[in-house]
């Protein structure tokens, strides 16, 4: 039998239809049935019970399959969520590491900028000192040349005084 088949009973002739009676007016039909035997009634009762038992078994099987499907779907969902959570947790750990590295890099960049500023100041001071040394060297050369000029002039004057005048 398929999922639903009408209850089939042993062949019984259709109920007898009586002709319209004078009572009750035209168009009324009186249906008469043949009396059923106890065996037919017992067989019908047995068939009904078997049908109800099969229906109950089908319902139980369907309910069991539904529960199994729900349990399997739940396990699948949990497995997928767990799999996704592993990736999310790893991404979170990586993000925390990156944040820590960024903070460390910012501190080091600030220290490097400060140190670079100090180096620039030192180089500028050194440059200024070199310029001053160059200025002192030029000043010393200038004084040396002036002193040589003065020494030469004094030497001429001194030599001129020691020589007798020529007449």
ZIQUIZI-V918961 format. One record per helix or strand of 3 or more residues. SS is the DSSP state (H for helix, E for strand). FROM is the first residue (numbers start at 1). TO is the last residue. If there is no record, write none. Layout:
ss = [SS;SS]
from = [FROM;FROM]
to = [TO;TO]
//
This chain:
ss = [H]
from = [38]
to = [162]
//
